[in-house]
Amino acid sequence: MTGMAIRAVAGSLVIALALGAPAQARDPVAEFYKGKQVRIIVASATGGGYDLYARYVARHIGKHIPGNPTVIVQNMPGAGGLAASNHVHTRAGKDGLTIGVLQGTLVYAQVGNSPNVAFDMRTFGWLGSANVTSNTCVFSKRAGIAVGHDLLRKPVIIGGTGGSTEFVPNLLNALIGTRFTIVKGYKSTTDILPAIERGEVDGLCGWGWDSARVNGRDYLARGVISVGLECANERNPELAALGVPFMMDLTQDEEVRKILNFLFAYLVFIRPFVTAPDIPAERLKALQTAFVTTLKDSEFLAEAERAGVEVRYAPPERVHAALAQIFDAPDAVKTRALDELRGAGWEGLQR
């Protein structure tokens, strides 16, 4: 081959490589998301904890998703969170443009064969949970709760708003032997706090620490209330450092401990972010990466820190392990635990 021919071939190769490089460099995920809109559907009304986490993540996650789509939040309250969960699982497009922020407690509606459940918690595309928290019981000084075992000896009058603020203390009464009397009818925990200060009730139980540390910050700082019990399967580092008594230390009954493990496993995915099942694997991976990157983003963390928002990431693998703890529990444990939930006032379980 002559020198001219060699130069011609080399030039052709350079041109071919130059033309081919953009095609090879294209990211199909970025190409898909570019110019599109991602909706985060929240299974509650505005202003609550689920909505709070959704909006914090929405403000930052778009810059971490390839293609940098815009991200909006849509609230879909209804049927105790079932409406949004059913929508994300069965009606949302399987394209990766919808993210759901669901209510983790609905796993018990599924396990309890609720006729209104049209989802399987195990088959959502899990991005993970933005937090792992504990339920807490807080008391005024009047309650006289100095150590955890005081709760087994002393009656305590607490306020209730429905949901966990009633079924958690009822479960503790039935399974551990605490002596809570619940005054029902308060609209929210923010109504109970001034009632504690006025002396109407002496506490509040079943309050998620991620909410308590924000909404109760002033009352905790002024000493109106203190955290008297942590309810979870594992210790929250912040509560452990404060020396808060731990629920599991109040019973040595192994059957009871297994039931409590079943009933409180959902706290691992207390702020769950999911997609519809069966979205393209490369998009799910991109969203999972974007989610964890967001939760480590310095701007996101600074914003959360200013507001006192607790962020403790649970990856999909950890969520699936917690789900297995519930779904794969022995039938005897599952049956009794669900019976205890019904007895504690948890609605939506099939008998």
C-alpha positions in Angstrom: 0.0 0.0 0.0 1.4 3.4 -0.9 1.9 6.2 1.6 -1.0 8.1 0.1 -3.3 5.1 0.5 -2.2 4.5 4.1 -2.9 8.2 4.8 -6.4 7.9 3.2 -7.3 4.8 5.2 -6.0 6.3 8.4 -8.1 9.5 7.7 -11.2 7.3 7.1 -10.6 5.6 10.4 -10.3 8.9 12.3 -13.5 10.2 10.7 -15.3 6.9 11.5 -14.2 7.0 15.1 -15.1 10.6 15.4 -18.5 10.0 14.1 -19.0 6.9 16.2 -17.8 8.4 19.5 -20.9 10.4 20.3 -23.1 7.4 19.7 -20.9 5.2 21.9 -20.8 7.8 24.6 -24.6 8.4 24.7 -26.2 7.2 27.9 -29.6 5.7 27.1 -30.8 6.5 30.6 -29.8 10.1 30.3 -31.3 10.3 26.8 -34.6 9.0 28.2 -34.8 11.3 31.2 -33.6 14.5 29.3 -36.4 17.0 29.1 -38.9 14.8 31.0 -40.7 15.2 34.3 -40.5 12.8 37.2 -43.5 12.7 39.6 -43.1 11.8 43.3 -46.5 10.7 44.5 -47.0 11.0 48.3 -49.5 8.7 50.0 -50.7 11.5 52.3 -51.8 15.2 52.4 -49.4 18.1 52.4 -47.6 19.0 55.6 -47.0 15.6 57.1 -43.8 13.6 57.5 -44.1 11.7 54.2 -44.7 14.9 52.4 -41.8 16.6 54.1 -39.3 13.9 53.0 -40.7 13.8 49.5 -40.2 17.6 49.0 -36.7 17.6 50.5 -35.7 14.8 48.1 -37.5 16.4 45.2 -35.6 19.6 45.5 -32.2 17.8 45.0 -32.6 14.4 43.2 -33.1 15.8 39.7 -29.5 16.9 39.5 -28.4 13.3 40.3 -30.6 11.5 37.8 -29.0 11.2 34.4 -30.5 13.7 32.0 -31.5 15.9 34.9 -35.3 15.7 34.6 -37.6 18.1 36.5 -39.1 16.6 39.6 -42.5 17.5 41.0 -44.5 16.3 44.0 -48.1 15.2 43.8 -50.0 14.4 47.0 -52.5 11.5 46.7 -54.1 11.0 50.1 -56.9 8.5 50.5 -57.8 5.2 52.2 -55.0 5.5 54.7 -52.4 5.5 52.0 -53.9 2.6 50.0 -54.9 4.8 47.1 -51.4 5.9 46.3 -49.8 2.5 46.9 -52.3 0.8 44.6 -51.8 3.5 42.0 -48.0 3.3 41.9 -48.1 -0.5 41.8 -50.8 -1.1 39.2 -51.6 2.1 37.3 -48.4 4.2 37.1 -46.3 3.7 34.0 -43.5 1.2 34.2 -41.1 3.7 32.7 -39.3 5.1 35.7 -41.1 8.5 35.6 -43.1 7.9 38.8 -41.7 7.5 42.3 -43.9 6.7 45.3 -43.5 7.7 48.9 -45.7 5.2 50.6 -46.7 4.4 54.1 -44.6 1.5 55.3 -47.3 0.3 57.8 -49.4 -0.8 54.9 -47.3 -4.0 54.7 -49.5 -5.3 57.5 -52.6 -4.6 55.4 -51.1 -6.9 52.7 -50.0 -9.6 55.1 -53.4 -9.4 56.8 -55.1 -10.0 53.5 -56.9 -6.7 53.3 -59.4 -6.9 50.4 -58.4 -3.3 49.3 -54.7 -4.1 48.8 -53.7 -4.2 45.1 -50.0 -4.2 45.6 -47.1 -6.4 46.8 -44.6 -4.6 48.9 -41.9 -7.0 47.7 -42.2 -6.3 44.0 -42.0 -2.5 44.0 -38.8 -1.1 42.6 -37.2 -0.1 45.9 -34.9 2.9 45.9 -34.6 2.5 49.7 -35.8 4.4 52.7 -34.8 8.0 53.5 -34.8 7.2 57.2 -34.7 4.4 59.8 -36.4 5.6 62.9 -38.0 4.5 66.2 -41.3 5.2 67.8 -41.0 7.0 71.1 -43.1 7.6 74.2 -42.6 11.1 75.7 -43.7 12.1 79.2 -44.0 15.1 81.5 -42.2 15.1 84.8 -45.6 14.7 86.5 -45.8 11.1 85.1 -42.9 10.1 87.3 -41.2 7.8 84.8 -37.6 7.6 85.8 -36.7 4.2 84.3 -38.3 2.0 81.8 -39.7 -0.5 84.3 -41.7 2.3 85.9 -44.0 1.9 83.0 -44.9 -1.6 84.2 -45.8 -0.2 87.7 -47.3 3.2 87.1 -50.4 4.2 85.2 -49.9 7.0 82.7 -52.6 9.0 81.0 -51.6 9.9 77.4 -53.2 11.6 74.4 -54.1 9.9 71.2 -54.7 11.0 67.6 -55.4 7.6 66.1 -52.8 5.6 64.1 -49.6 4.8 65.9 -50.3 7.1 68.9 -53.1 4.6 69.8 -52.1 1.2 68.4 -48.5 1.4 69.8 -49.5 2.0 73.4 -52.3 -0.5 73.1 -49.7 -3.1 71.9 -47.4 -2.2 74.7 -50.2 -2.7 77.2 -51.2 -6.1 75.8 -47.8 -7.5 75.1 -45.5 -6.0 77.7 -47.8 -4.9 80.5 -47.5 -1.1 80.4 -50.4 0.8 82.0 -51.3 3.5 79.5 -54.8 5.0 79.5 -55.4 6.8 76.2 -57.5 10.0 76.0 -58.6 10.0 72.3 -59.8 12.7 70.1 -56.8 15.0 69.6 -56.4 16.0 66.0 -52.6 15.9 65.9 -49.5 15.5 68.0 -49.1 19.3 67.9 -52.5 19.5 69.8 -51.3 17.0 72.4 -48.1 18.9 73.3 -49.8 21.9 74.7 -52.3 19.6 76.5 -49.3 18.0 78.2 -48.0 21.4 79.2 -51.5 22.3 80.6 -51.7 19.1 82.6 -54.6 17.5 80.7 -52.5 14.4 79.9 -49.0 13.2 80.9 -47.6 12.0 77.7 -47.8 10.7 74.1 -46.7 7.3 72.8 -46.1 6.0 69.3 -44.6 9.2 68.1 -41.9 8.7 65.4 -38.6 10.1 66.5 -38.1 11.7 63.1 -41.2 13.8 63.8 -40.7 14.2 67.5 -37.2 15.7 67.2 -38.6 18.4 64.8 -42.1 19.1 66.0 -41.3 18.6 69.7 -38.0 20.3 69.7 -39.1 23.3 71.7 -41.0 21.2 74.3 -38.0 18.9 74.7 -35.6 21.9 75.0 -37.8 23.5 77.7 -38.1 20.2 79.6 -41.9 20.1 79.2 -41.4 16.5 78.0 -38.6 14.0 77.8 -38.3 10.7 75.9 -39.2 7.9 78.3 -39.2 4.9 76.0 -37.9 3.8 72.5 -40.0 1.3 70.6 -38.2 -0.4 67.7 -36.3 -3.6 66.9 -32.9 -1.8 67.0 -31.6 1.2 68.9 -31.5 4.6 67.3 -28.0 5.9 67.9 -29.3 9.3 69.0 -31.8 7.9 71.5 -29.2 5.4 72.8 -26.8 8.2 73.4 -29.5 10.0 75.4 -29.9 6.9 77.6 -33.6 6.4 76.6 -35.0 3.1 77.9 -35.5 0.4 75.2 -38.8 -1.5 74.7 -37.1 -4.8 74.2 -35.5 -4.6 77.7 -39.0 -4.6 79.3 -39.7 -8.3 78.4 -37.8 -11.5 78.5 -40.6 -13.5 76.9 -39.2 -14.8 73.6 -42.6 -15.2 71.9 -43.4 -11.6 72.8 -40.1 -10.4 71.5 -40.7 -12.2 68.1 -44.1 -10.6 67.9 -42.7 -7.2 68.6 -40.0 -7.8 66.0 -42.7 -8.6 63.5 -44.8 -5.5 64.4 -41.9 -3.0 64.4 -39.9 -4.2 61.4 -41.6 -1.5 59.3 -39.5 1.2 61.0 -36.6 0.2 58.7 -38.6 1.6 55.8 -40.5 4.3 57.5 -39.8 6.8 54.6 -40.0 4.5 51.6 -39.2 5.6 48.1 -40.3 3.1 45.4 -41.1 2.8 41.7 -43.7 0.7 39.9 -42.6 -3.0 39.5 -40.7 -4.0 36.4 -39.3 -0.7 35.2 -36.3 -1.1 33.0 -33.4 -2.3 35.1 -31.0 0.4 34.0 -33.4 3.1 35.0 -34.1 1.5 38.3 -30.4 1.4 39.0 -30.0 5.0 38.0 -32.8 6.1 40.3 -31.3 4.0 43.2 -28.0 5.6 42.7 -29.5 9.1 42.4 -31.5 8.5 45.6 -28.5 7.5 47.8 -26.4 10.3 46.2 -29.1 12.8 47.1 -29.1 11.6 50.7 -25.4 12.2 50.8 -25.5 15.5 49.0 -24.0 18.3 51.1 -26.7 20.8 50.2 -29.5 18.4 51.0 -27.9 17.4 54.3 -27.4 21.1 55.2 -31.0 21.8 54.5 -32.1 18.8 56.5 -29.9 19.7 59.4 -31.2 23.2 59.6 -34.8 21.8 59.9 -33.8 19.0 62.2 -34.8 16.3 59.7 -33.4 12.9 60.5 -31.7 11.1 57.6 -30.6 7.5 58.0 -30.5 5.7 54.6 -31.7 2.1 54.3 -30.6 0.5 51.0 -33.0 -1.8 49.0 -31.2 -4.9 50.4 -31.9 -3.8 54.0 -35.5 -3.0 53.2 -36.0 -6.5 51.6 -34.5 -8.1 54.7 -37.0 -6.3 56.9 -39.8 -7.3 54.5 -38.7 -10.9 54.7 -38.8 -10.6 58.5 -42.5 -9.9 58.2 -43.5 -12.1 55.2 -41.5 -15.1 56.3 -42.4 -15.0 59.9 -43.7 -18.3 61.3 -47.5 -18.6 60.9 -48.0 -18.7 64.7 -46.1 -15.5 65.1 -47.9 -13.8 62.2 -51.3 -14.9 63.3 -50.9 -13.7 66.9 -49.2 -10.5 65.8 -52.0 -9.6 63.4 -54.6 -10.4 66.1 -52.8 -8.1 68.5 -52.8 -5.4 65.8 -56.5 -5.7 65.4 -57.0 -5.6 69.1 -54.9 -2.5 69.3 -57.2 -0.7 66.9 -55.3 -1.1 63.7 -57.9 -0.8 60.9 -58.0 -2.5 57.6 -57.0 -6.1 58.5 -59.1 -9.0 57.2 -60.4 -11.2 60.0 
